[in-house]
Amino acid sequence: LYYLIGIFLAVTFLTLPISQRLDGRMTWLNLILAALALVSGGWLGNHGLDIIQRGWEYDAPPTADIMAAILLVLVLEGVRRAGGPILLVTALLFGTFPLYAGQMPGFLWGTQFGPVETVRAHVLGVESIIGIPMQVVAELVIGFVIFGSVLVITKGADFFMELASVLLGTSRGGPAKVAVMGSGILGSLSGSVISNILTSGPFSIPTMRKVGYPASYAAAIEANASTGATLMPPVMGTVAFVMASFLGVQYSAIVIAALIPALLFYAALLFQVDMFAARRGLKGLSRDEIPDLWPVLKKGWPYLLSLAVLIYVLMGLRLESRSPYYASAVMIVATAFNRDTRLTLRRAEELLRDSASNIATLVAVLAGIGLVVGGLSYTGVAGAFSRELLLYAGGNTALMLIAGAVTSFVLGMGMTVTATYIFLSILLAPALVQAGLNPIASHLFILYWGMLSYITPPVALAAITAANVAGSKPMETGFRAMRLGLPLFVLPFIFVYDPALIMEGTWINIVERIALTLVAIWAITAAFEAWIYGVGRIDVFSRVALGAGGLLVIVPELTTSLIGGAVLVAVIVVNRLLLRRNKAVA
């Protein structure tokens, strides 16, 4: 772990500028910092056995203290460059918390450390910089980052977008459906929101605009499709691996739990883009613009084979740490038979650069987040905070969930999703579990709400990135993306109260809740888009009734669901009768 931190902190200093204003300058300082990272990380790695066997966390020789202090300073600079000033302030605030924890009031009081003890705890201890987040990166995440890079470099993105075009391109509003499906598949394998937008967006957004979707709407669709991909198995994002470690479960358990909510989110997107196309009279692509299925499959079999290998090794053999390496090796060998996709020297160099840069950013950010974990853990405040939260909420889970949702959303504006999740999984998740909620559902709840900042102004990083590709206004795109992503606001509350949607319960119950949630999603999206299948446009009163009925349907209580269903049936029947009367008059 020390070798890993030293090497990739060095890469961080060599690839990320000291500031945007000084981009390309201060090369000498970057070289010095990179050298210090290698020396301090290398020295500590070489003495790893001594640190454990001789208890250097509590009593270390002077050289070890000096190397630990150097690495701690370098970690803070790395998190500043990779995560930004807000994450740096968070890491500093909680990283230095052991220095003054004994002076804090109430439940914030904790065990206090001296400066040297604090440095030793953070760097030589096993709960801070080299704690669970960094262990997960070393054991699992690096392999999946490499797999995602191999997929992009060997033109796997082109194949999945072409496959989506073949399946959905000629349907009503086809290019938007292609973007939803293609970006969902690609993102589920790469696990990266922004790189997914930059990879698939230049193809999907112009195609959507070609058939009549406004630029901001096209960008919003791409932003949502790429954001949702972080929730879509089999790969999901870095945070899913961290979640599995925190919960002490197999990664496959997280994959199974996340599958239905992710599919429901994409179903909501498909409903919306289809209704929008129906209301605006948008067509799909012509048959001449769509490739034939067989040539596409013939060209893309290496990616389907590597995906099958990934899923089999991951879910079947349960070899989570090895699955991405096996899948990457299969993809590299299989694509070697095609001159357009084989790994040439130039592409191999690009692969190394892309992988190293992505891993370096992860290592820098998660080392900084390790300081937050360590500061709360060593002082004992984390457990006290959860107990106090449970006490103040008075056992009211709805109040805790709302507070957690708002906190996740606000933190997500300034920190990465992984950082937000780790922070709240220590403070909030234990209280939710103690209140009687399902552990996996509670952790997924935090993840979903932390992700909303990707598509919600004022930050809306995914929406702004897509807007740059589309040439649309960033804030307009952000608000459109927020409306399209409305199911992400609602879904977490559904599955945290009704774990059937995360595959907990009998099959009859699971199927029933999926069906009711699909009906609810259809009703809510129909209310937003002012369109009912078989009827057409609807008035404002019907929209309000549809939305209310949809919300009632998903309440996990039979009488309320039946009332909601009756409202939906009434709205459809009334609008069908009005349509028939209008046709008769015409």
VENLINZI-V959719 format. One record per residue. N is the residue number from 0. RES is the residue in one letter. PSI is psi in degrees with one decimal (NA if undefined). Layout:
# VENLINZI-V959719
n: <N,N>
res: <RES,RES>
psi: <PSI,PSI>
This chain:
# VENLINZI-V959719
n: <0,1,2,3,4,5,6,7,8,9,10,11,12,13,14,15,16,17,18,19,20,21,22,23,24,25,26,27,28,29,30,31,32,33,34,35,36,37,38,39,40,41,42,43,44,45,46,47,48,49,50,51,52,53,54,55,56,57,58,59,60,61,62,63,64,65,66,67,68,69,70,71,72,73,74,75,76,77,78,79,80,81,82,83,84,85,86,87,88,89,90,91,92,93,94,95,96,97,98,99,100,101,102,103,104,105,106,107,108,109,110,111,112,113,114,115,116,117,118,119,120,121,122,123,124,125,126,127,128,129,130,131,132,133,134,135,136,137,138,139,140,141,142,143,144,145,146,147,148,149,150,151,152,153,154,155,156,157,158,159,160,161,162,163,164,165,166,167,168,169,170,171,172,173,174,175,176,177,178,179,180,181,182,183,184,185,186,187,188,189,190,191,192,193,194,195,196,197,198,199,200,201,202,203,204,205,206,207,208,209,210,211,212,213,214,215,216,217,218,219,220,221,222,223,224,225,226,227,228,229,230,231,232,233,234,235,236,237,238,239,240,241,242,243,244,245,246,247,248,249,250,251,252,253,254,255,256,257,258,259,260,261,262,263,264,265,266,267,268,269,270,271,272,273,274,275,276,277,278,279,280,281,282,283,284,285,286,287,288,289,290,291,292,293,294,295,296,297,298,299,300,301,302,303,304,305,306,307,308,309,310,311,312,313,314,315,316,317,318,319,320,321,322,323,324,325,326,327,328,329,330,331,332,333,334,335,336,337,338,339,340,341,342,343,344,345,346,347,348,349,350,351,352,353,354,355,356,357,358,359,360,361,362,363,364,365,366,367,368,369,370,371,372,373,374,375,376,377,378,379,380,381,382,383,384,385,386,387,388,389,390,391,392,393,394,395,396,397,398,399,400,401,402,403,404,405,406,407,408,409,410,411,412,413,414,415,416,417,418,419,420,421,422,423,424,425,426,427,428,429,430,431,432,433,434,435,436,437,438,439,440,441,442,443,444,445,446,447,448,449,450,451,452,453,454,455,456,457,458,459,460,461,462,463,464,465,466,467,468,469,470,471,472,473,474,475,476,477,478,479,480,481,482,483,484,485,486,487,488,489,490,491,492,493,494,495,496,497,498,499,500,501,502,503,504,505,506,507,508,509,510,511,512,513,514,515,516,517,518,519,520,521,522,523,524,525,526,527,528,529,530,531,532,533,534,535,536,537,538,539,540,541,542,543,544,545,546,547,548,549,550,551,552,553,554,555,556,557,558,559,560,561,562,563,564,565,566,567,568,569,570,571,572,573,574,575,576,577,578,579,580,581,582,583,584,585>
res: <L,Y,Y,L,I,G,I,F,L,A,V,T,F,L,T,L,P,I,S,Q,R,L,D,G,R,M,T,W,L,N,L,I,L,A,A,L,A,L,V,S,G,G,W,L,G,N,H,G,L,D,I,I,Q,R,G,W,E,Y,D,A,P,P,T,A,D,I,M,A,A,I,L,L,V,L,V,L,E,G,V,R,R,A,G,G,P,I,L,L,V,T,A,L,L,F,G,T,F,P,L,Y,A,G,Q,M,P,G,F,L,W,G,T,Q,F,G,P,V,E,T,V,R,A,H,V,L,G,V,E,S,I,I,G,I,P,M,Q,V,V,A,E,L,V,I,G,F,V,I,F,G,S,V,L,V,I,T,K,G,A,D,F,F,M,E,L,A,S,V,L,L,G,T,S,R,G,G,P,A,K,V,A,V,M,G,S,G,I,L,G,S,L,S,G,S,V,I,S,N,I,L,T,S,G,P,F,S,I,P,T,M,R,K,V,G,Y,P,A,S,Y,A,A,A,I,E,A,N,A,S,T,G,A,T,L,M,P,P,V,M,G,T,V,A,F,V,M,A,S,F,L,G,V,Q,Y,S,A,I,V,I,A,A,L,I,P,A,L,L,F,Y,A,A,L,L,F,Q,V,D,M,F,A,A,R,R,G,L,K,G,L,S,R,D,E,I,P,D,L,W,P,V,L,K,K,G,W,P,Y,L,L,S,L,A,V,L,I,Y,V,L,M,G,L,R,L,E,S,R,S,P,Y,Y,A,S,A,V,M,I,V,A,T,A,F,N,R,D,T,R,L,T,L,R,R,A,E,E,L,L,R,D,S,A,S,N,I,A,T,L,V,A,V,L,A,G,I,G,L,V,V,G,G,L,S,Y,T,G,V,A,G,A,F,S,R,E,L,L,L,Y,A,G,G,N,T,A,L,M,L,I,A,G,A,V,T,S,F,V,L,G,M,G,M,T,V,T,A,T,Y,I,F,L,S,I,L,L,A,P,A,L,V,Q,A,G,L,N,P,I,A,S,H,L,F,I,L,Y,W,G,M,L,S,Y,I,T,P,P,V,A,L,A,A,I,T,A,A,N,V,A,G,S,K,P,M,E,T,G,F,R,A,M,R,L,G,L,P,L,F,V,L,P,F,I,F,V,Y,D,P,A,L,I,M,E,G,T,W,I,N,I,V,E,R,I,A,L,T,L,V,A,I,W,A,I,T,A,A,F,E,A,W,I,Y,G,V,G,R,I,D,V,F,S,R,V,A,L,G,A,G,G,L,L,V,I,V,P,E,L,T,T,S,L,I,G,G,A,V,L,V,A,V,I,V,V,N,R,L,L,L,R,R,N,K,A,V,A>
psi: <-39.0,-41.1,-43.4,-47.8,-44.9,-47.4,-47.5,-20.4,-38.7,-43.0,-38.9,-45.9,-29.3,-20.0,-26.6,130.6,158.8,-29.3,160.0,-32.8,-30.1,24.1,124.6,-12.9,-173.2,34.3,-37.9,-39.1,-40.5,-40.2,-40.6,-45.3,-40.7,-41.9,-42.3,-38.3,-44.4,-41.1,-51.2,-44.2,-39.5,-41.5,-46.6,-38.8,-39.5,-25.8,22.3,-41.3,-37.4,-40.5,-42.0,-51.0,-31.6,3.4,43.3,-16.2,-28.0,-30.4,101.0,153.2,160.5,-39.6,-40.4,-40.3,-40.9,-47.1,-38.6,-42.0,-41.0,-46.6,-35.9,-44.2,-41.5,-36.4,-42.3,-40.9,-37.3,-41.6,-30.2,-44.0,-40.9,-32.4,-14.5,171.4,-34.5,-42.6,-35.6,-46.7,-40.8,-45.3,-40.4,-44.6,-49.8,-28.6,-34.8,-1.3,-38.9,-21.9,-27.4,15.0,-33.1,-13.0,-2.3,151.4,159.4,-137.5,-7.9,-8.1,139.8,-178.8,131.8,142.6,158.2,171.5,-47.2,-41.4,-38.7,-44.2,-45.0,-43.9,-45.1,-40.7,-39.4,-14.4,173.3,15.5,8.6,-106.3,-39.5,35.3,-158.0,-46.1,-45.8,-34.3,-38.6,-40.7,-47.2,-42.1,-34.1,-49.6,-38.7,-42.8,-40.8,-30.6,-44.6,-42.1,-44.9,-39.9,-41.8,-41.2,-45.1,-44.7,-34.5,15.0,31.5,-30.7,-41.1,-41.5,-47.6,-33.9,-38.9,-41.2,-42.4,-36.7,-42.6,-42.3,-35.3,-7.4,-35.7,-6.6,171.1,124.6,32.0,-46.7,-34.0,-39.1,-35.2,-42.9,-42.6,-49.1,-47.6,-46.7,-33.4,-45.9,-48.3,-46.0,-32.9,-23.1,-30.4,-29.5,13.4,124.0,-54.8,-45.9,-30.7,-42.3,-44.3,-23.2,-49.8,-24.8,-44.7,-20.1,-48.2,-41.0,-48.7,-34.3,-39.2,-43.4,-32.2,-35.3,3.8,-0.9,133.6,153.8,-44.8,-34.7,-42.5,-43.3,-37.5,-38.6,-47.2,-40.1,-44.0,-43.8,-39.6,-36.6,-44.2,-23.9,-25.2,-20.2,-9.0,119.6,160.5,-22.3,-42.2,-141.3,-177.5,-38.5,-29.0,-36.9,-39.4,-41.3,-44.8,-39.4,-43.4,-39.0,-15.3,34.9,165.6,146.4,-33.4,-29.6,-36.8,-41.1,-47.6,-42.6,-34.6,-14.1,-53.9,-47.2,-38.6,-44.5,-37.1,-38.4,-44.2,-31.4,-41.3,-41.1,-44.3,-41.4,-47.2,-45.7,-31.4,-44.5,-37.6,-43.9,-39.5,-42.9,-34.6,-5.4,33.5,141.0,176.7,-171.0,153.2,157.7,-31.5,-24.6,-5.1,129.7,160.6,151.6,-46.8,-46.9,-35.8,-46.5,-38.1,-38.9,-28.4,8.2,-31.9,-34.8,-38.2,-38.4,-45.3,-33.8,-40.8,-41.4,-44.6,-49.6,-40.6,-46.5,-37.3,-50.7,-35.0,-55.6,-13.2,31.0,73.8,-42.8,-25.6,-21.7,-43.9,-30.9,-42.0,-45.8,-39.9,-42.2,-43.2,-42.2,-42.5,-43.8,-45.1,-37.1,-11.0,-16.9,-8.3,126.4,-30.1,-19.3,-10.9,156.3,91.2,174.9,-40.3,-43.3,-34.5,-40.6,-42.3,-38.8,-45.6,-43.0,-46.8,-47.3,-47.4,-41.9,-44.6,-42.3,-40.7,-42.8,-43.7,-47.4,-44.5,-45.1,-46.2,-25.5,-41.0,-42.0,-29.2,-33.3,-37.4,-48.3,-46.9,-44.4,-42.0,-34.6,-49.0,-31.0,-15.5,10.2,-29.3,-49.6,-38.4,-38.6,-45.4,-41.3,-41.5,-39.3,-43.2,-38.2,-47.1,-34.5,-13.9,30.6,5.5,100.0,-34.1,-41.7,-43.1,-39.8,-42.2,-44.3,-40.8,-39.0,-46.5,-43.4,-44.6,-44.0,-45.2,-45.4,-36.4,-21.2,-32.4,-12.8,163.7,161.6,-41.3,-44.4,-44.2,-45.6,-47.4,-43.8,-49.3,-24.1,-23.0,-40.3,-44.5,-44.3,-43.3,-36.8,-39.7,-41.3,-42.2,-26.7,-3.7,5.1,155.3,130.9,-49.5,-42.0,-39.0,-42.9,-39.3,-34.5,-47.1,-42.8,-48.4,-46.1,-31.2,-29.3,-19.4,-24.4,-20.5,-31.6,10.1,125.9,152.4,-12.8,-66.1,53.9,-41.9,-42.4,-40.5,-40.0,-44.6,-35.7,-36.7,-37.2,-39.8,-18.6,26.6,173.0,129.0,-47.5,-38.8,-42.2,-40.0,-44.3,-36.3,-41.5,-38.8,-40.9,-42.0,-32.3,14.5,-38.8,-28.9,-25.5,-30.8,-41.7,-44.3,-38.0,-31.3,-53.1,-19.4,-28.5,-24.3,86.1,-0.2,-30.6,-11.2,30.1,31.9,117.4,-173.6,157.4,-36.7,-43.8,-41.3,-48.8,-40.7,-46.3,-35.7,-45.5,-46.0,-39.3,-38.3,-43.0,-44.3,-43.4,-42.9,-45.8,-43.3,-43.0,-36.1,-37.8,-39.9,-40.4,-3.9,45.0,131.9,132.5,134.9,-5.4,-50.2,-145.3,147.6,159.3,177.3,-34.0,-40.2,-35.7,-44.4,-44.2,-40.9,-47.0,-44.8,-43.5,-40.4,-41.7,-36.8,-35.0,-36.3,-4.1,125.4,58.7,125.0,-47.6,-44.4,-41.4,-40.0,-39.2,-44.1,-43.1,-40.4,-39.5,-44.9,-44.8,-42.9,-43.5,-44.9,-46.3,-47.3,-44.4,-33.6,-41.8,-41.8,-40.1,-44.3,-40.5,-41.9,-37.7,-38.7,-40.4,-40.8,NA>
